[in-house]
Amino acid sequence: MFTAEPLRGNGLAVVHDADRVGDEVMLRFARETRLSETSFVQSPGLDGADYRHRIWMIGGEIPFAGHPSLGVAAAVARLRGEGSATYVQETRAGLQPVEVELDGLHARVSMLQEPAVFGPELDPAEVLALAGLAAEDGDPDLPVQVVSTGVAQLLAPVRDPAALERARPDYDAIGALLGDHDAITFYLVAVDAAAGTARARSFTATAEMGEDPATGSAVGPLCAHLAARTGAQRLEVTQGVDMGRASILHAAIEGDRVRVGGDAVIVVEGTLHLDT
């Protein structure tokens, strides 16, 4: 996801027809794939939804995520043989409209995330130290803040992209801080507000999960954060470059929500046997 080139971007495993798959099996399969997230598609439980989307990291289920929401929509369109569609997915965060344009194995997907919820601002010196950076590395115009557009993210803006290369995450400390705020990732980002671009790295709560190559559920909060502070309405984020999984994510303000989107490519299709 967030790439048009196979084996780049952020990989996702999608399991269709998962109504009879239990939570324990979902977790075990997520651990088997060792991807940042694994998605399970079930029958909807809410009026207005086209399908229910369950999202699992190797540590457990999460209420919402960016690249799984988009990747699942592309996989559903592929399964249903629909070249163009608008779906409403059901997640634990609510109902989100997702738009898909599918051409063979390639797709362009975007979605409206939940309205932004702005949490506490945190001390940049204390937060940036968890990535091996100093207080002066912080962006003077964008505070460190917890923001959610479906799931909370810790946004840590820095003044210079070079700081991203120097970052050395202390995962134990990062995991503790994320847990304090029910946040999913530590999103270290260098924003060029005038150009409408950013470079980012995303650290999860444990060394086992490690760094995430593309975090759509953090780009939504980042776009909302930037709009609230500068008035900017659009943002293009590059992520995953240092991991060899270059990703490009697009975000734009639409009313009280953020639309996040990008390219997707389907690499593998097959049958998963979980009932044997």
C-alpha positions in Angstrom: 0.0 0.0 0.0 1.1 3.6 -0.8 3.1 2.4 -3.8 2.5 1.4 -7.4 5.5 -0.9 -7.3 5.4 -4.4 -6.0 7.3 -5.1 -2.8 7.5 -1.4 -1.8 5.3 0.6 0.5 3.6 -1.1 3.4 2.6 -4.7 3.0 -0.8 -6.0 4.1 -2.4 -9.4 4.3 -6.2 -9.5 3.8 -8.3 -12.4 4.8 -11.8 -12.5 3.2 -14.9 -14.4 4.4 -13.6 -14.2 8.0 -16.9 -14.4 9.9 -16.0 -17.7 11.4 -12.4 -16.8 12.3 -11.9 -16.4 16.0 -9.9 -13.7 17.7 -7.2 -16.1 18.8 -6.7 -17.3 15.3 -6.7 -13.8 13.9 -3.9 -12.9 16.4 -1.9 -16.0 15.6 -2.2 -15.3 11.8 -1.1 -11.7 12.3 1.9 -12.9 14.1 2.5 -15.4 11.3 2.6 -12.8 8.7 4.7 -10.4 10.8 3.4 -7.5 8.8 2.6 -4.2 10.6 -1.1 -5.1 10.3 -3.2 -8.0 9.0 -6.9 -7.4 8.0 -9.9 -9.6 8.3 -13.1 -8.9 6.3 -16.4 -9.9 7.9 -20.1 -9.3 7.3 -21.1 -5.8 8.5 -22.8 -5.3 11.9 -23.8 -1.7 11.5 -26.4 -0.2 9.2 -24.8 1.5 6.2 -21.7 -0.5 6.2 -20.6 -2.7 3.3 -18.3 -4.9 5.4 -16.7 -5.1 8.8 -12.9 -4.6 8.9 -11.0 -6.1 11.8 -7.3 -4.9 12.1 -4.6 -6.8 14.0 -1.0 -6.0 14.8 1.2 -8.7 16.3 0.4 -7.3 19.7 -3.4 -7.4 19.3 -6.4 -5.8 17.6 -6.5 -2.0 17.0 -9.6 0.1 16.4 -8.5 1.7 13.1 -5.5 2.0 10.8 -4.7 3.8 7.5 -3.1 1.5 5.0 -5.2 -1.5 6.0 -8.4 0.4 5.4 -7.2 1.4 1.9 -5.7 -2.0 1.1 -8.8 -3.9 2.2 -11.0 -1.7 -0.1 -8.7 -2.6 -3.1 -8.9 -6.3 -2.2 -12.7 -6.2 -1.8 -13.0 -4.5 -5.2 -10.7 -7.1 -6.8 -12.8 -9.9 -5.2 -16.1 -8.4 -6.4 -14.8 -7.5 -9.8 -15.6 -3.8 -9.4 -13.4 -1.3 -11.2 -14.8 1.7 -9.5 -16.5 1.7 -6.1 -17.3 3.6 -2.9 -17.5 1.4 0.1 -18.4 2.2 3.7 -16.2 0.1 6.0 -17.1 -0.6 9.6 -14.2 -0.4 12.1 -14.2 -0.1 15.9 -13.7 3.7 15.3 -16.9 4.0 13.3 -17.9 4.1 9.7 -15.5 5.4 7.0 -16.2 6.0 3.3 -13.5 4.5 1.1 -13.2 5.2 -2.7 -11.5 2.7 -5.0 -10.4 2.9 -8.7 -9.1 -0.5 -9.7 -7.2 -1.4 -12.9 -6.1 -5.0 -12.9 -3.7 -5.4 -10.0 -3.2 -1.7 -9.5 -5.5 0.6 -7.5 -5.9 4.2 -6.4 -7.6 4.4 -3.0 -8.6 7.2 -0.6 -10.8 7.5 2.5 -12.3 10.0 4.8 -10.9 9.4 8.3 -12.7 10.4 11.5 -12.9 14.0 12.6 -9.6 15.1 14.3 -9.4 14.9 18.1 -6.5 17.0 19.5 -5.0 15.6 22.6 -2.3 17.0 25.0 0.8 18.8 23.9 4.0 17.2 25.3 7.4 18.5 26.2 9.5 18.2 23.0 12.8 17.7 24.9 11.4 14.7 26.7 9.7 13.2 23.7 12.5 13.7 21.2 15.1 12.3 23.6 13.3 8.9 23.2 14.5 9.0 19.6 18.0 10.1 20.5 17.4 13.7 19.5 17.8 17.0 21.3 15.2 19.7 22.1 16.7 22.0 19.5 15.8 19.4 16.8 12.2 20.1 17.4 10.1 22.2 14.9 9.6 25.6 16.5 6.2 26.1 14.8 4.7 22.7 15.3 4.4 21.3 18.8 4.6 17.7 19.8 1.0 16.6 20.3 -1.2 13.5 20.5 -3.8 13.7 17.7 -6.3 11.2 16.4 -8.4 10.8 13.3 -9.5 7.3 14.3 -6.7 6.2 16.5 -4.3 8.3 18.6 -0.8 9.0 17.2 2.1 10.8 18.9 3.2 13.5 16.4 6.8 14.6 16.9 7.7 17.3 14.3 11.4 18.2 13.8 12.9 21.2 12.0 15.2 19.3 9.6 14.9 16.0 7.6 18.5 15.3 8.7 17.2 14.6 12.2 15.2 11.6 10.8 18.5 10.0 9.7 20.0 10.5 13.2 17.0 9.1 15.1 17.8 6.1 17.2 14.5 4.9 18.9 14.4 3.6 22.5 11.5 1.2 22.0 11.0 0.4 25.6 10.6 4.1 26.5 8.6 4.8 23.4 6.2 2.0 24.1 5.7 3.3 27.6 4.9 6.8 26.4 2.5 5.5 23.7 0.8 3.4 26.3 0.3 6.4 28.5 -1.7 8.1 25.7 -3.3 5.0 24.1 -1.3 5.9 20.9 -0.2 3.6 18.2 3.0 5.1 16.8 5.7 7.7 17.5 5.5 9.7 14.3 8.8 11.6 13.7 8.2 14.0 10.9 10.0 17.0 9.1 7.4 19.2 7.5 7.9 21.8 4.8 4.6 23.7 5.2 5.2 26.1 2.4 5.8 23.2 -0.1 3.1 21.0 1.4 5.4 18.1 1.8 6.9 16.1 4.6 9.4 13.3 5.4 8.5 10.9 8.1 9.5 7.8 10.2 7.1 5.9 12.3 8.2 3.9 15.4 5.8 1.4 17.0 5.6 0.4 20.6 8.1 -2.5 20.6 11.3 -3.4 18.9 9.6 -6.6 17.7 7.1 -4.6 15.7 9.8 -2.0 14.8 9.5 0.8 12.3 6.4 1.2 10.1 7.1 2.0 6.4 3.8 3.9 5.8 1.3 5.1 8.4 -1.9 6.4 6.9 -3.5 6.7 10.4 -0.8 9.1 11.3 -0.8 11.2 8.1 -4.4 12.1 8.8 -3.6 13.5 12.2 -0.5 15.2 10.8 -2.6 17.0 8.1 -5.2 18.1 10.7 -2.4 19.2 13.0 -0.7 21.2 10.2 -4.1 22.8 9.1 -4.8 23.9 12.7 -1.4 25.5 13.1 -0.7 26.9 9.6 -3.9 26.7 7.6 -2.4 24.4 5.1 -5.0 22.2 3.5 -2.9 19.5 1.6 0.1 17.4 2.4 2.3 14.8 0.6 4.3 12.6 2.9 7.3 10.4 2.0 8.0 7.6 4.4 9.8 4.2 4.5 12.8 5.4 2.4 15.4 4.3 4.9 13.8 0.9 5.1 13.9 0.3 1.4 10.1 0.5 1.2 9.5 3.9 -0.2 5.9 5.1 0.3 4.0 8.2 -0.8 0.9 9.2 1.1 -1.5 12.1 0.2 -3.8 13.9 2.6 -6.2 16.9 2.2 -8.8 18.6 4.5 -12.4 18.0 3.5 -14.7 19.8 5.9 -14.1 18.4 9.4 -12.3 15.3 8.1 -9.1 14.4 6.4 -9.0 12.4 3.2 -5.9 10.2 3.0 -5.0 8.1 -0.1 -2.4 6.6 -2.3 -1.6 3.8 -4.7 -1.9 0.1 -4.1 -0.7 -3.0 -5.9 -2.0 -6.6 -5.4 1.0 -9.0 -5.2 -0.3 -12.4 -4.0 -3.7 -14.1 -4.2 -4.6 -17.5 -2.8 -6.5 -19.7 -0.4 -5.8 -19.6 3.4 -6.8 -22.8 5.3 -7.6 -22.0 8.9 -10.3 -24.6 9.5 -8.2 -27.7 9.2 
